[in-house]
Amino acid sequence: MRVALYDDPAFREHEAGSGHPERPERLDAVRRGIREAGLDDRLILRAPRAATRGELLRVHTEAHLGRVAATAGKTARFDADTQAGPRSCEAALLAAGAVVDAVDRILDGEIDRAFCAVRPPGHHAEAGRAMGFCLFNNVAVGAAHAIARGLERVLVIDFDVHHGNGTQEIFYRDPRVLYLSTHEFPFYPGTGAVDEVGEGAGRGLTVNLPLPAGCGDAEYALLYREIAEPIARAFGPQLVLVSAGFDAHAADPLAEMRLTERGFASVARSCLRAAAGAARGRTVVVLEGGYDLGAIAASAAAVASSLMAEGREPLRAIPPTPSAQALVGLFRRAFATDWPVLRD
């Protein structure tokens, strides 16, 4: 299994602001976790390239590109949470470009999977707005590039604890992209209700699984197995992109979920099973949130290990709980009309 790891020193030059939780040490934690798990030698380390203007314009407006570009060489604030420093634009271009490069190399057969350890993160960035620590929507740029390369069905799975409002907005009417998200709700940014299902030709291709605070490994494992995987198989994606936020970890200071690295490994295996059909295992994992350094290290290592295992190494089963079973029942009823496979 040829798995690439994308990283670059420029990602650590992005300045989100003094004391900001989205800090350069997050990437050091990712690399430390991978190294301590003994995975370094098994990964193909790749440097990203900058996303081009044309690649960004597939999902962002001209005005948004201009606002981000205007921050080069200075410090600018987009909102109370989102700041760009003198080199943030460069980092953001490379973050989006890493995902595009990974998509290209996977579709060209050079690699099988990729883990993009990038910052700034991306899934809150809308077509015309930076927000939620995000400047460009890295996963959306990658998904749009895959479509431009000729794919007809791309699946985006988002397990960050916050709903990816930007990714949802960008593809809300697009029948070629299935966006599936598990997230704490109600919570920032306030989107991601179960009845947000897409519009027009994209009706049914936004699947939100809003979860109450306190959900952990049992809830996530069962929901991904009983809801996310059947929907993914019915959709038949040709490529899977994953917005991998580790802020649903029990140790994270910004949220109230109870996942452990074992739970993240289970979710990662579900993402890989979603890619087992027409996608032929092709998966790109892109770092989003996660703000406890120890949790990031352990969780990133668990996901990277899953990418390289090809699902062969068994995981100890996570037994369901009554709360997990209740959530599955709720979501079966909510989505059975758009996804008849859930009636079985």
BELHU-V383141 format. One record per residue. N is the residue number from 0. SS is DSSP state (h for helix, s for strand, l for the rest). Layout:
n-><N N>
ss-><SS SS>
This chain:
n-><0 1 2 3 4 5 6 7 8 9 10 11 12 13 14 15 16 17 18 19 20 21 22 23 24 25 26 27 28 29 30 31 32 33 34 35 36 37 38 39 40 41 42 43 44 45 46 47 48 49 50 51 52 53 54 55 56 57 58 59 60 61 62 63 64 65 66 67 68 69 70 71 72 73 74 75 76 77 78 79 80 81 82 83 84 85 86 87 88 89 90 91 92 93 94 95 96 97 98 99 100 101 102 103 104 105 106 107 108 109 110 111 112 113 114 115 116 117 118 119 120 121 122 123 124 125 126 127 128 129 130 131 132 133 134 135 136 137 138 139 140 141 142 143 144 145 146 147 148 149 150 151 152 153 154 155 156 157 158 159 160 161 162 163 164 165 166 167 168 169 170 171 172 173 174 175 176 177 178 179 180 181 182 183 184 185 186 187 188 189 190 191 192 193 194 195 196 197 198 199 200 201 202 203 204 205 206 207 208 209 210 211 212 213 214 215 216 217 218 219 220 221 222 223 224 225 226 227 228 229 230 231 232 233 234 235 236 237 238 239 240 241 242 243 244 245 246 247 248 249 250 251 252 253 254 255 256 257 258 259 260 261 262 263 264 265 266 267 268 269 270 271 272 273 274 275 276 277 278 279 280 281 282 283 284 285 286 287 288 289 290 291 292 293 294 295 296 297 298 299 300 301 302 303 304 305 306 307 308 309 310 311 312 313 314 315 316 317 318 319 320 321 322 323 324 325 326 327 328 329 330 331 332 333 334 335 336 337 338 339 340 341 342 343>
ss-><l l s s s s l l h h h h h l l l l l l l l l l l h h h h h h h h h h h h l l l h h h s s s s l l l l l l h h h h h l l l l h h h h h h h h l l l l l l s s l l l l l s s l l l h h h h h h h h h h h h h h h h h h h h l l l l l s s s s l l l l l l l l l s l l s l s l l s l l l h h h h h h h h h h h l l l l l s s s s s l l l l l l h h h h h h h l l l l l s s s s s s s s l l l l l l l l l l l l l l l h h h l l l s s s s s s l l l l s h h h h h h h h h h h h h h h h h h h l l l s s s s s s l l l l s l l l l l l l l s s l h h h h h h h h h h h h h h l l l l l l l l s s s s s l l l l l h h h h h h h h h h h h h h h h h l l l l l l l l l l l l h h h h h h h h h h h h h h l l l l h h h h l>
